[in-house]
Amino acid sequence: MNRRFGRWPEPGRTYTARPGVYAIIDAGDGILATFQADPSPELQLPGGGIDPGEAPLPALMREVMEETGYRVHRPRRLGMFHRFTYMPEYDLYAQKLCHIYLARLGPRHGPPTEPGHDAVFLPWEVAAERVAVSGDRHFIRQVMAQRLRR
């Protein structure tokens, strides 16, 4: 099932489809996230756009490395959702098609290479409340519930 989170699309506005891939990175007692300072400070799941001709998993690995400096292991797709948003860095109204994966934390290879991003570790409960995108929080809560059932 495809879900929509956040605002409804504005009537009469044209939105560009922007497929992206994001990871809930299991670090044991929490997750690895990214803090992005601009255009407004927020906590996010690492990830981003899938470039034309790029498959989702290579895009995920590239984005996580760029934004956190870490590698991940054993990615498993959890689902996807839509959200309609304005992306000021691109001056673009986008229908983001957000594919969400669960992955295990791998080794760190250096600092993030994408400007304005810092790797941060968040306890599960904090991530479920403070990650900026409501669809991401939904999937974090699903993973937390699965962990409790084990």
Protein Blocks (a to p, Z undefined) as FASTA:
>chain_A
ZZdehjdddehiacdddddddddddehjaccddddfbfbdcdddedddddehiafklmmm
mmmmmmnopacehiacfbdcddddddfknopacddddddddddddddfbdcfbghiacdd
ddfklmmmmpmblklmmmmmmmmmmmmmZZ
